[in-house]
Amino acid sequence: MMKCKAVTVGSSEYETLRTRFFHARVPPTKPAVIYSPQSTFEVAEIINQARISNLKAGVRSGGHLFPCCSLIQGGVLIDTSHLNQGIKYDSLTQLVEFPPGVRSKELADTLTAEGRFFPFGHSPTVAAGGFLLAGGQGWFMRGWGCTSDSWVERMEIVTAEGQIVQASKTENADLFWAARGSGQGFFGVVTRIWGKTIPTRRLWETVAVFDCTQSFTAVLRALFELSDSTPKHGVEIAFATFRPDRDEPDLGQEVGDTRVFLAASAIAFVDTMAEAQSLLTPWTTLPLALKQHLVSITPTCERSWSELFEAQDKLNPSGNGERWQCDSILDRPGVTRDELIATIKPALYDLPTRRSIGCIYIGDYFPDENNQAISLPQHYYIASMTCWTDPSWDDRMRHWMRRTYACASKVSCGQYIADFDVNQRFTPLALQVLSETALERFLAIRQKWDPAEMFVGYRGFSGLAAIPSNL
């Protein structure tokens, strides 16, 4: 008899568990059973029972993936939020051990108290499992790449056969390769993660806000040039576009103030103000193309993780009926900057609701697919995140996103796998989340470890999923 409680349709807690996602736009997909295991052994029991019952499985850690793809109709949902709880730091190995359901803020708080750092996610409530399987666009990615690249030492994984295995570069290396970068397509349950740490540093930020309503191209071009001249290691750079009244209380979702503002943040991860000012020198004297459109500027000052997380939460609020949708591209190498800016402008500028935002994250990361599945260049991550509360707007928002990214994909090499939604864009290029050679290798490894296809998330980006006829 299984130790882990099975929550089925009709149970009092079923709907609460089914809809435990960070936004309210949860599809009506109903798993046959939901489990919330507390141990790796319980996960193995669940997988073995699912295999006997011939059920497909979905895995959820933080519930931050916009399309809620862990929900499998008539399948099993494994919720890892209570799995192997606790964070352990080993001062001898300088490794941190944590479960897939641990949130970024928990890692930040625990490791800061130890005087250590591991590049967790930007949102305080993003969980480590989904974050790292997508490769992890973690803090200060410009200098050391995605978090999965050199920071993850090993993983404990329950396979589709119900086996508990260790995966690293020297043990089950093919499984370890496939886990890092395959996101929702991964074919097992990650139950523990061990990551490398470094001594922590202090955080220093400068923020400038520009009115780009009449000068989008000039402002963005100048900001790209500033990022080009900023050292990569130890500096985080991101831009966000928004409506000026997005945070006003008691306003509807319709666009009121039609102006578009652009905020640019540069953060240094160093010990002293002098070091921060040195790294952020390009941001201390703005060029005329930026000065003439400046709305406000916050000079370099010290920040805490709590302050940075609060700012992230302000960009993507949740808990009050917000319905979120996201689409993104990774820019294609060789596209000229002017062509890039012109093509992505609708995604960042034509924000369809008052609380929608555009985002450019400066990744400057070019992965080696020999090392891990993540394989597309991540020079710039460009995304639109649309927010509304009225369900009757769902179709309007979906069609806006599809039109907008049909245009943006013209300068794209593919998409960051965390944003992949098989129901959103259907052209082969638009669906690309791995390089062709990495995908071929991934599919071969998947066939080895999950030949009966218990985990079906990979089917969308491998071109095997059927396209819904009503979209």
The 8 nearest C-alpha neighbors of each residue, nearest first, counted from 0:
[[1, 2, 3, 44, 48, 4, 45, 41],
 [2, 0, 3, 44, 4, 41, 45, 48],
 [1, 3, 4, 0, 41, 44, 36, 5],
 [4, 2, 1, 36, 41, 5, 34, 35],
 [5, 3, 6, 34, 2, 35, 1, 36],
 [4, 6, 34, 33, 32, 7, 3, 35],
 [7, 5, 33, 32, 13, 10, 4, 34],
 [6, 8, 32, 10, 31, 9, 13, 5],
 [9, 7, 10, 13, 31, 6, 32, 29],
 [8, 10, 7, 11, 13, 12, 14, 6],
 [11, 9, 13, 12, 8, 7, 6, 14],
 [10, 12, 13, 9, 14, 15, 8, 6],
 [13, 11, 15, 10, 14, 16, 6, 9],
 [14, 12, 10, 16, 15, 11, 6, 17],
 [13, 15, 17, 16, 12, 18, 11, 8],
 [16, 14, 12, 18, 13, 17, 19, 11],
 [17, 15, 19, 13, 14, 18, 12, 33],
 [16, 18, 14, 15, 19, 13, 29, 33],
 [17, 19, 15, 16, 20, 14, 25, 23],
 [20, 18, 16, 17, 15, 62, 21, 14],
 [21, 19, 62, 22, 18, 63, 23, 67],
 [20, 22, 63, 62, 317, 19, 23, 318],
 [23, 21, 20, 322, 321, 24, 317, 323],
 [22, 24, 322, 320, 25, 321, 21, 20],
 [25, 23, 322, 22, 26, 323, 321, 390],
 [24, 26, 23, 18, 67, 27, 22, 20],
 [25, 27, 28, 24, 67, 66, 70, 29],
 [28, 26, 29, 25, 72, 70, 18, 17],
 [29, 27, 72, 26, 70, 71, 30, 25],
 [30, 28, 72, 73, 27, 31, 71, 70],
 [29, 31, 73, 74, 72, 71, 32, 75],
 [32, 30, 73, 74, 7, 75, 29, 8],
 [31, 33, 7, 75, 30, 6, 5, 76],
 [34, 32, 76, 6, 75, 5, 77, 7],
 [33, 35, 77, 5, 36, 78, 76, 4],
 [34, 36, 78, 79, 77, 81, 37, 33],
 [37, 35, 82, 41, 38, 3, 34, 42],
 [36, 38, 82, 81, 83, 35, 41, 39],
 [39, 37, 41, 40, 83, 82, 36, 42],
 [38, 40, 42, 41, 190, 43, 83, 37],
 [39, 41, 43, 38, 42, 44, 163, 37],
 [42, 40, 44, 38, 43, 39, 36, 45],
 [41, 43, 45, 39, 44, 40, 36, 46],
 [44, 42, 161, 40, 46, 41, 45, 157],
 [45, 43, 41, 47, 42, 46, 48, 40],
 [46, 44, 42, 48, 43, 47, 49, 41],
 [45, 47, 49, 43, 161, 48, 44, 50],
 [48, 46, 50, 44, 161, 49, 45, 43],
 [47, 49, 51, 45, 50, 46, 44, 52],
 [50, 48, 54, 52, 46, 47, 51, 53],
 [49, 51, 53, 47, 48, 52, 46, 54],
 [50, 52, 48, 49, 53, 47, 54, 46],
 [51, 53, 49, 50, 54, 48, 47, 55],
 [54, 52, 50, 51, 49, 55, 453, 48],
 [55, 53, 49, 74, 52, 50, 56, 75],
 [54, 56, 453, 74, 454, 75, 53, 57],
 [57, 55, 75, 454, 74, 453, 76, 54],
 [56, 58, 69, 76, 70, 75, 71, 77],
 [57, 59, 77, 69, 76, 78, 56, 60],
 [60, 58, 78, 69, 62, 79, 77, 61],
 [59, 61, 100, 79, 80, 128, 126, 62],
 [62, 60, 126, 63, 125, 100, 59, 124],
 [61, 63, 20, 64, 60, 59, 21, 19],
 [62, 64, 61, 21, 65, 20, 125, 67],
 [65, 63, 67, 66, 62, 417, 418, 68],
 [64, 66, 67, 63, 324, 325, 418, 323],
 [67, 65, 68, 64, 420, 25, 324, 419],
 [68, 66, 69, 65, 64, 70, 25, 62],
 [67, 69, 70, 66, 64, 183, 71, 456],
 [70, 68, 57, 58, 67, 59, 71, 76],
 [69, 71, 68, 57, 28, 30, 67, 76],
 [72, 70, 74, 30, 57, 73, 69, 28],
 [71, 73, 30, 29, 28, 74, 70, 31],
 [74, 72, 31, 30, 71, 29, 75, 54],
 [75, 73, 30, 55, 71, 31, 54, 72],
 [74, 76, 56, 32, 30, 33, 31, 57],
 [77, 75, 33, 57, 58, 56, 78, 30],
 [78, 76, 58, 34, 33, 35, 57, 59],
 [77, 79, 35, 59, 80, 34, 60, 58],
 [80, 78, 82, 60, 100, 81, 35, 59],
 [79, 81, 100, 60, 82, 78, 61, 35],
 [82, 80, 37, 79, 84, 36, 35, 83],
 [81, 83, 37, 79, 84, 38, 36, 80],
 [84, 82, 38, 37, 98, 85, 81, 39],
 [85, 83, 82, 81, 98, 86, 101, 37],
 [84, 86, 97, 83, 87, 98, 101, 96],
 [87, 85, 97, 96, 88, 95, 84, 109],
 [88, 86, 96, 95, 89, 85, 97, 94],
 [87, 89, 95, 94, 90, 96, 86, 93],
 [90, 88, 93, 91, 94, 92, 95, 87],
 [89, 91, 93, 92, 88, 94, 95, 113],
 [92, 90, 89, 93, 94, 88, 95, 196],
 [91, 93, 94, 89, 90, 195, 95, 88],
 [94, 92, 90, 89, 91, 196, 195, 95],
 [95, 93, 195, 92, 194, 89, 88, 196],
 [94, 96, 88, 194, 193, 87, 89, 195],
 [97, 95, 193, 87, 192, 86, 88, 194],
 [96, 98, 86, 192, 191, 85, 95, 87],
 [99, 97, 191, 100, 83, 101, 190, 192],
 [100, 98, 128, 127, 101, 190, 60, 191],
 [99, 101, 80, 60, 126, 79, 98, 127],
 [102, 100, 126, 99, 98, 127, 105, 97],
 [103, 101, 126, 124, 105, 125, 104, 127],
 [102, 104, 123, 106, 105, 119, 120, 125],
 [103, 105, 123, 107, 106, 102, 108, 124],
 [106, 104, 108, 102, 107, 103, 109, 101],
 [105, 107, 103, 109, 104, 108, 110, 102],
 [106, 108, 104, 105, 110, 109, 111, 103],
 [107, 109, 105, 111, 106, 110, 104, 112],
 [110, 108, 106, 112, 111, 107, 105, 113],
 [109, 111, 113, 115, 112, 107, 108, 116],
 [110, 112, 114, 113, 108, 115, 109, 107],
 [111, 113, 110, 109, 114, 108, 115, 107],
 [114, 112, 110, 111, 115, 109, 88, 116],
 [113, 115, 111, 199, 112, 198, 110, 116],
 [116, 114, 198, 199, 110, 113, 197, 111],
 [115, 117, 199, 196, 197, 110, 198, 118],
 [116, 118, 196, 119, 195, 197, 115, 194],
 [119, 117, 137, 138, 146, 116, 120, 139],
 [120, 118, 137, 103, 117, 138, 121, 106],
 [121, 119, 137, 103, 122, 125, 138, 136],
 [120, 122, 137, 123, 138, 119, 311, 308],
 [121, 123, 125, 124, 120, 311, 308, 103],
 [122, 124, 104, 103, 308, 125, 102, 121],
 [125, 123, 102, 122, 103, 126, 104, 61],
 [126, 124, 102, 122, 61, 123, 103, 63],
 [127, 125, 102, 61, 100, 101, 128, 60],
 [126, 128, 99, 130, 101, 129, 131, 100],
 [129, 127, 99, 130, 131, 126, 60, 132],
 [128, 130, 132, 131, 127, 133, 60, 126],
 [129, 131, 135, 127, 128, 133, 132, 126],
 [130, 132, 135, 134, 133, 128, 129, 127],
 [131, 133, 182, 179, 129, 180, 134, 130],
 [134, 132, 182, 180, 131, 130, 135, 417],
 [135, 133, 180, 131, 147, 132, 179, 145],
 [134, 136, 131, 130, 146, 145, 137, 133],
 [137, 135, 145, 140, 146, 120, 134, 138],
 [138, 136, 120, 118, 119, 135, 140, 146],
 [137, 139, 118, 140, 121, 119, 120, 235],
 [140, 138, 235, 141, 234, 233, 142, 137],
 [139, 141, 144, 143, 142, 138, 137, 145],
 [142, 140, 362, 363, 231, 139, 144, 143],
 [141, 143, 232, 231, 140, 144, 139, 233],
 [144, 142, 140, 141, 145, 139, 232, 146],
 [145, 143, 140, 364, 141, 142, 146, 148],
 [144, 146, 135, 136, 147, 148, 134, 140],
 [145, 147, 135, 148, 150, 137, 118, 134],
 [148, 146, 134, 151, 145, 150, 131, 179],
 [147, 149, 146, 145, 150, 144, 151, 371],
 [148, 150, 151, 147, 146, 152, 143, 145],
 [149, 151, 195, 194, 146, 147, 148, 152],
 [152, 150, 194, 147, 153, 149, 193, 195],
 [153, 151, 194, 193, 150, 167, 195, 154],
 [152, 154, 167, 193, 166, 151, 192, 155],
 [155, 153, 192, 166, 191, 165, 156, 193],
 [154, 156, 165, 191, 190, 164, 189, 166],
 [157, 155, 189, 164, 188, 190, 163, 158],
 [158, 156, 163, 188, 162, 187, 161, 43],
 [157, 159, 187, 161, 160, 162, 156, 188],
 [158, 160, 161, 449, 187, 453, 46, 186],
 [161, 159, 158, 162, 47, 46, 449, 50],
 [160, 162, 43, 158, 47, 46, 159, 157],
 [163, 161, 158, 157, 160, 164, 43, 159],
 [164, 162, 157, 156, 158, 161, 43, 155],
 [165, 163, 156, 155, 162, 157, 166, 158],
 [164, 166, 155, 154, 156, 170, 167, 171],
 [167, 165, 171, 175, 154, 170, 153, 172],
 [168, 166, 153, 170, 169, 175, 172, 171],
 [167, 169, 172, 170, 175, 166, 171, 153],
 [168, 170, 167, 172, 171, 166, 175, 153],
 [171, 169, 167, 172, 166, 168, 165, 175],
 [172, 170, 166, 174, 173, 167, 175, 169],
 [171, 173, 168, 175, 170, 174, 167, 169],
 [174, 172, 176, 175, 171, 177, 444, 168],
 [175, 173, 177, 176, 172, 171, 178, 166],
 [174, 176, 172, 166, 178, 167, 173, 177],
 [177, 175, 371, 173, 174, 178, 372, 179],
 [176, 178, 174, 372, 175, 179, 441, 173],
 [179, 177, 175, 176, 132, 181, 180, 185],
 [180, 178, 132, 134, 177, 371, 372, 176],
 [179, 181, 373, 134, 133, 372, 132, 182],
 [182, 180, 184, 185, 178, 133, 132, 179],
 [183, 181, 133, 132, 184, 180, 185, 416],
 [182, 184, 456, 185, 181, 457, 68, 417],
 [457, 183, 185, 456, 182, 181, 186, 455],
 [186, 184, 181, 183, 182, 187, 178, 457],
 [185, 187, 454, 184, 449, 445, 159, 188],
 [188, 186, 158, 159, 157, 185, 156, 189],
 [189, 187, 157, 156, 190, 158, 58, 186],
 [188, 190, 156, 155, 191, 157, 187, 99],
 [189, 191, 155, 156, 98, 99, 188, 39],
 [192, 190, 98, 155, 154, 97, 189, 99],
 [191, 193, 154, 97, 96, 98, 153, 155],
 [194, 192, 96, 153, 152, 95, 151, 154],
 [193, 195, 151, 152, 95, 94, 150, 192],
 [194, 196, 94, 150, 151, 93, 152, 95],
 [195, 197, 117, 116, 93, 115, 94, 194],
 [196, 198, 116, 115, 199, 117, 195, 93],
 [199, 197, 115, 114, 116, 200, 196, 113],
 [198, 200, 115, 116, 114, 197, 111, 201],
 [201, 199, 269, 270, 268, 202, 198, 116],
 [200, 202, 270, 269, 268, 203, 199, 271],
 [201, 203, 268, 302, 301, 267, 303, 269],
 [204, 202, 301, 267, 300, 266, 302, 299],
 [205, 203, 266, 299, 300, 265, 267, 301],
 [204, 206, 299, 298, 297, 265, 264, 266],
 [207, 205, 264, 297, 263, 296, 265, 204],
 [206, 208, 296, 263, 262, 295, 297, 209],
 [209, 207, 262, 295, 294, 261, 293, 296],
 [210, 208, 293, 294, 261, 292, 260, 211],
 [209, 211, 260, 292, 212, 259, 294, 261],
 [210, 212, 215, 214, 213, 260, 209, 259],
 [213, 211, 259, 258, 210, 214, 215, 260],
 [212, 214, 211, 215, 210, 258, 216, 259],
 [215, 213, 211, 217, 216, 212, 218, 210],
 [214, 216, 211, 218, 217, 219, 212, 213],
 [217, 215, 219, 218, 214, 220, 340, 341],
 [216, 218, 220, 214, 219, 215, 221, 288],
 [219, 217, 221, 215, 220, 216, 289, 214],
 [218, 220, 222, 216, 221, 217, 215, 223],
 [219, 221, 223, 217, 222, 218, 216, 224],
 [220, 222, 224, 218, 219, 223, 217, 225],
 [223, 221, 225, 219, 224, 220, 218, 226],
 [222, 224, 226, 220, 225, 221, 219, 227],
 [223, 225, 227, 221, 222, 226, 220, 228],
 [226, 224, 222, 228, 227, 223, 281, 221],
 [225, 227, 229, 223, 228, 224, 222, 236],
 [228, 226, 224, 225, 229, 223, 230, 222],
 [227, 229, 225, 226, 224, 230, 281, 223],
 [230, 228, 226, 227, 281, 231, 225, 279],
 [231, 229, 232, 278, 228, 234, 233, 227],
 [232, 230, 142, 141, 234, 229, 233, 363],
 [233, 231, 142, 234, 230, 141, 143, 139],
 [232, 234, 268, 267, 139, 142, 231, 235],
 [235, 233, 267, 266, 232, 139, 231, 268],
 [234, 236, 139, 266, 265, 267, 141, 233],
 [237, 235, 265, 361, 264, 234, 360, 266],
 [236, 238, 360, 264, 359, 361, 263, 239],
 [239, 237, 263, 359, 262, 358, 264, 360],
 [238, 240, 358, 262, 357, 261, 359, 241],
 [241, 239, 261, 357, 356, 260, 347, 262],
 [240, 242, 356, 260, 259, 243, 261, 239],
 [241, 243, 259, 245, 244, 353, 260, 258],
 [244, 242, 245, 260, 241, 256, 258, 259],
 [245, 243, 247, 242, 246, 256, 353, 255],
 [244, 246, 354, 353, 242, 243, 247, 241],
 [247, 245, 244, 248, 354, 243, 313, 353],
 [246, 248, 244, 245, 250, 249, 243, 353],
 [249, 247, 250, 246, 245, 251, 244, 252],
 [250, 248, 251, 247, 246, 252, 245, 244],
 [249, 251, 248, 247, 252, 253, 353, 255],
 [252, 250, 253, 249, 353, 254, 255, 387],
 [251, 253, 353, 352, 387, 254, 250, 354],
 [252, 254, 352, 251, 353, 255, 351, 250],
 [253, 255, 353, 352, 256, 257, 252, 351],
 [256, 254, 257, 253, 353, 244, 242, 252],
 [255, 257, 258, 254, 244, 242, 243, 353],
 [258, 256, 255, 254, 259, 242, 243, 212],
 [257, 259, 212, 256, 242, 260, 243, 210],
 [258, 260, 212, 242, 241, 211, 210, 257],
 [261, 259, 210, 241, 209, 240, 211, 242],
 [260, 262, 240, 209, 239, 208, 210, 211],
 [263, 261, 208, 239, 238, 207, 209, 240],
 [264, 262, 238, 207, 206, 237, 208, 261],
 [263, 265, 206, 237, 236, 205, 238, 266],
 [264, 266, 236, 235, 205, 204, 206, 234],
 [267, 265, 204, 235, 203, 234, 264, 236],
 [266, 268, 234, 203, 275, 233, 202, 269],
 [267, 269, 202, 233, 200, 201, 234, 203],
 [270, 268, 200, 201, 271, 267, 275, 274],
 [269, 271, 201, 200, 274, 272, 268, 275],
 [272, 270, 274, 273, 269, 275, 201, 203],
 [271, 273, 275, 274, 276, 270, 203, 300],
 [274, 272, 276, 271, 275, 277, 270, 278],
 [275, 273, 277, 271, 272, 276, 278, 269],
 [276, 274, 272, 278, 277, 273, 267, 279],
 [277, 275, 279, 273, 274, 278, 280, 272],
 [276, 278, 274, 280, 275, 279, 273, 272],
 [279, 277, 275, 276, 280, 274, 230, 229],
 [278, 280, 276, 277, 282, 281, 275, 229],
 [279, 281, 277, 282, 283, 278, 276, 284],
 [282, 280, 279, 283, 225, 229, 284, 228],
 [283, 281, 280, 279, 284, 285, 225, 205],
 [282, 284, 280, 281, 285, 279, 298, 276],
 [285, 283, 282, 281, 286, 280, 290, 287],
 [284, 286, 290, 282, 289, 283, 287, 281],
 [287, 285, 288, 289, 290, 284, 221, 291],
 [286, 288, 290, 289, 291, 285, 292, 221],
 [289, 287, 286, 290, 291, 218, 217, 221],
 [288, 290, 287, 292, 291, 286, 218, 285],
 [291, 289, 287, 293, 292, 288, 285, 286],
 [290, 292, 289, 293, 287, 288, 209, 286],
 [291, 293, 209, 290, 210, 289, 294, 211],
 [292, 294, 209, 290, 291, 295, 208, 289],
 [295, 293, 209, 208, 210, 292, 296, 207],
 [296, 294, 208, 293, 207, 297, 209, 206],
 [295, 297, 207, 206, 298, 208, 294, 205],
 [296, 298, 206, 205, 207, 299, 295, 300],
 [299, 297, 205, 300, 296, 206, 204, 283],
 [298, 300, 205, 204, 203, 297, 301, 276],
 [301, 299, 203, 204, 298, 302, 205, 272],
 [300, 302, 203, 202, 204, 303, 299, 201],
 [301, 303, 202, 203, 306, 300, 204, 304],
 [304, 302, 306, 305, 307, 202, 301, 201],
 [303, 305, 307, 306, 308, 302, 107, 202],
 [304, 306, 308, 303, 307, 309, 104, 302],
 [307, 305, 309, 303, 304, 308, 302, 310],
 [306, 308, 304, 310, 309, 305, 311, 303],
 [307, 309, 311, 305, 310, 306, 123, 304],
 [308, 310, 306, 312, 311, 307, 305, 313],
 [309, 311, 313, 307, 308, 312, 306, 314],
 [312, 310, 308, 314, 313, 309, 122, 307],
 [313, 311, 309, 315, 314, 316, 310, 308],
 [312, 314, 310, 311, 316, 315, 309, 246],
 [313, 315, 311, 312, 316, 310, 356, 354],
 [316, 314, 312, 313, 317, 311, 386, 384],
 [317, 315, 312, 313, 314, 318, 321, 319],
 [318, 316, 321, 319, 22, 21, 315, 320],
 [317, 319, 320, 321, 22, 316, 21, 23],
 [320, 318, 321, 317, 316, 23, 388, 22],
 [319, 321, 23, 388, 318, 322, 317, 22],
 [322, 320, 388, 319, 317, 23, 387, 22],
 [321, 323, 24, 23, 387, 388, 22, 386],
 [324, 322, 386, 385, 22, 321, 24, 384],
 [323, 325, 385, 384, 65, 386, 322, 326],
 [326, 324, 384, 383, 385, 65, 418, 323],
 [325, 327, 382, 383, 418, 384, 324, 400],
 [328, 326, 382, 381, 414, 383, 418, 325],
 [329, 327, 414, 381, 411, 413, 380, 330],
 [328, 330, 380, 411, 414, 413, 377, 379],
 [331, 329, 411, 412, 410, 379, 328, 332],
 [330, 332, 412, 411, 410, 334, 333, 329],
 [333, 331, 334, 330, 412, 376, 378, 411],
 [332, 334, 335, 331, 330, 336, 410, 339],
 [335, 333, 332, 331, 339, 336, 338, 410],
 [336, 334, 338, 337, 339, 333, 332, 340],
 [335, 337, 339, 338, 340, 334, 220, 341],
 [338, 336, 340, 339, 335, 341, 220, 216],
 [339, 337, 341, 335, 336, 340, 342, 334],
 [338, 340, 336, 342, 337, 341, 335, 343],
 [341, 339, 337, 343, 342, 338, 344, 336],
 [342, 340, 338, 344, 339, 343, 337, 216],
 [341, 343, 339, 340, 344, 407, 338, 406],
 [344, 342, 407, 340, 346, 345, 341, 339],
 [343, 345, 347, 346, 341, 348, 342, 340],
 [346, 344, 349, 348, 347, 343, 403, 342],
 [347, 345, 343, 344, 383, 403, 348, 349],
 [348, 346, 357, 344, 345, 240, 349, 383],
 [347, 349, 345, 344, 350, 346, 259, 240],
 [350, 348, 345, 351, 347, 346, 344, 259],
 [349, 351, 348, 355, 352, 347, 356, 346],
 [352, 350, 349, 355, 254, 353, 385, 399],
 [353, 351, 254, 253, 355, 252, 354, 350],
 [352, 354, 254, 245, 252, 253, 355, 242],
 [355, 353, 245, 352, 386, 356, 252, 242],
 [356, 354, 385, 386, 352, 384, 353, 350],
 [357, 355, 241, 384, 240, 383, 385, 354],
 [358, 356, 347, 383, 240, 239, 382, 384],
 [357, 359, 239, 382, 381, 238, 383, 240],
 [360, 358, 381, 238, 380, 237, 239, 361],
 [359, 361, 237, 380, 379, 362, 358, 238],
 [360, 362, 379, 236, 237, 363, 359, 378],
 [361, 363, 141, 378, 364, 379, 377, 140],
 [364, 362, 378, 141, 361, 377, 379, 365],
 [365, 363, 377, 362, 144, 378, 376, 366],
 [364, 366, 376, 377, 363, 367, 378, 375],
 [367, 365, 374, 368, 364, 376, 373, 375],
 [366, 368, 369, 370, 374, 365, 371, 373],
 [369, 367, 374, 371, 370, 372, 366, 373],
 [370, 368, 367, 371, 372, 176, 437, 374],
 [369, 371, 368, 367, 176, 372, 148, 366],
 [372, 370, 176, 368, 373, 179, 369, 177],
 [373, 371, 180, 177, 368, 176, 179, 374],
 [374, 372, 180, 371, 368, 134, 433, 375],
 [373, 375, 368, 366, 433, 434, 372, 367],
 [376, 374, 433, 434, 377, 373, 366, 432],
 [377, 375, 365, 378, 364, 366, 374, 329],
 [378, 376, 364, 379, 362, 329, 365, 363],
 [377, 379, 363, 362, 364, 376, 361, 330],
 [380, 378, 361, 377, 362, 329, 360, 330],
 [379, 381, 329, 360, 359, 328, 377, 382],
 [382, 380, 359, 328, 327, 358, 379, 329],
 [383, 381, 327, 358, 326, 357, 328, 359],
 [382, 384, 357, 325, 326, 346, 356, 358],
 [385, 383, 325, 356, 324, 355, 357, 382],
 [384, 386, 355, 324, 323, 383, 356, 325],
 [385, 387, 323, 355, 322, 354, 321, 384],
 [386, 388, 322, 321, 252, 389, 352, 323],
 [389, 387, 321, 322, 320, 390, 386, 252],
 [388, 390, 391, 392, 387, 393, 322, 252],
 [391, 389, 392, 393, 388, 322, 24, 387],
 [390, 392, 389, 393, 394, 395, 388, 396],
 [393, 391, 395, 390, 394, 389, 396, 387],
 [394, 392, 396, 390, 395, 391, 397, 389],
 [395, 393, 397, 396, 392, 398, 391, 399],
 [396, 394, 392, 398, 393, 397, 399, 391],
 [395, 397, 399, 393, 394, 398, 392, 400],
 [396, 398, 394, 400, 399, 395, 393, 401],
 [397, 399, 401, 395, 400, 396, 394, 402],
 [400, 398, 396, 402, 397, 401, 403, 395],
 [399, 401, 403, 397, 398, 402, 404, 396],
 [400, 402, 398, 404, 403, 399, 405, 397],
 [403, 401, 405, 399, 400, 404, 398, 406],
 [402, 404, 400, 406, 401, 405, 346, 399],
 [405, 403, 407, 406, 401, 408, 402, 400],
 [404, 406, 402, 403, 408, 407, 401, 409],
 [405, 407, 404, 403, 408, 409, 342, 402],
 [408, 406, 404, 343, 409, 342, 405, 410],
 [407, 409, 411, 410, 406, 405, 404, 429],
 [410, 408, 407, 411, 406, 405, 342, 404],
 [411, 409, 408, 331, 330, 407, 339, 334],
 [412, 410, 330, 331, 408, 413, 329, 409],
 [411, 413, 331, 330, 329, 410, 414, 375],
 [414, 412, 431, 411, 432, 329, 429, 328],
 [415, 413, 328, 432, 329, 416, 327, 431],
 [414, 416, 417, 418, 432, 329, 328, 327],
 [415, 417, 419, 418, 432, 133, 414, 182],
 [416, 418, 133, 415, 419, 182, 64, 183],
 [419, 417, 416, 415, 326, 420, 325, 327],
 [418, 420, 416, 417, 421, 415, 414, 430],
 [421, 419, 422, 423, 66, 418, 424, 68],
 [420, 422, 459, 423, 419, 424, 425, 460],
 [423, 421, 420, 424, 467, 466, 470, 425],
 [422, 424, 420, 421, 401, 425, 397, 400],
 [425, 423, 429, 426, 422, 401, 421, 430],
 [424, 426, 430, 427, 429, 423, 421, 422],
 [425, 427, 429, 428, 424, 430, 431, 405],
 [428, 426, 430, 429, 431, 425, 462, 460],
 [429, 427, 431, 430, 426, 413, 412, 408],
 [428, 430, 426, 427, 431, 413, 424, 408],
 [429, 431, 427, 428, 460, 426, 432, 425],
 [432, 430, 413, 428, 429, 433, 414, 427],
 [431, 433, 414, 416, 413, 415, 430, 460],
 [434, 432, 374, 438, 431, 437, 375, 373],
 [433, 435, 437, 436, 374, 375, 438, 432],
 [436, 434, 438, 437, 439, 433, 431, 440],
 [435, 437, 439, 438, 434, 440, 433, 368],
 [438, 436, 440, 434, 439, 435, 433, 372],
 [439, 437, 441, 435, 440, 436, 433, 434],
 [440, 438, 436, 442, 437, 441, 435, 443],
 [439, 441, 437, 443, 438, 442, 436, 444],
 [440, 442, 438, 444, 443, 439, 177, 437],
 [441, 443, 445, 439, 444, 440, 438, 446],
 [442, 444, 446, 440, 445, 441, 439, 447],
 [445, 443, 447, 441, 446, 442, 440, 448],
 [444, 446, 442, 448, 447, 443, 449, 441],
 [445, 447, 450, 443, 449, 444, 448, 442],
 [446, 448, 444, 445, 449, 450, 443, 442],
 [447, 449, 445, 446, 450, 444, 159, 158],
 [450, 448, 452, 446, 159, 451, 445, 447],
 [449, 451, 446, 452, 447, 448, 445, 453],
 [450, 452, 449, 453, 446, 159, 454, 50],
 [453, 451, 454, 449, 450, 455, 55, 446],
 [452, 454, 55, 56, 451, 455, 159, 449],
 [455, 453, 186, 452, 56, 456, 55, 57],
 [454, 456, 457, 458, 452, 453, 184, 55],
 [457, 455, 184, 183, 458, 454, 459, 185],
 [184, 456, 458, 455, 459, 460, 461, 183],
 [459, 457, 463, 461, 464, 456, 460, 455],
 [460, 458, 464, 461, 421, 462, 457, 463],
 [459, 461, 462, 458, 430, 457, 431, 432],
 [460, 462, 458, 459, 463, 457, 438, 464],
 [463, 461, 460, 459, 464, 458, 427, 430],
 [464, 462, 458, 461, 459, 465, 460, 457],
 [465, 463, 459, 458, 462, 466, 421, 461],
 [464, 466, 467, 463, 459, 462, 468, 421],
 [465, 467, 468, 464, 422, 425, 421, 470],
 [468, 466, 469, 470, 465, 422, 464, 421],
 [467, 469, 470, 466, 465, 422, 425, 464],
 [468, 470, 467, 466, 422, 394, 465, 423],
 [469, 468, 467, 422, 466, 423, 398, 397]]
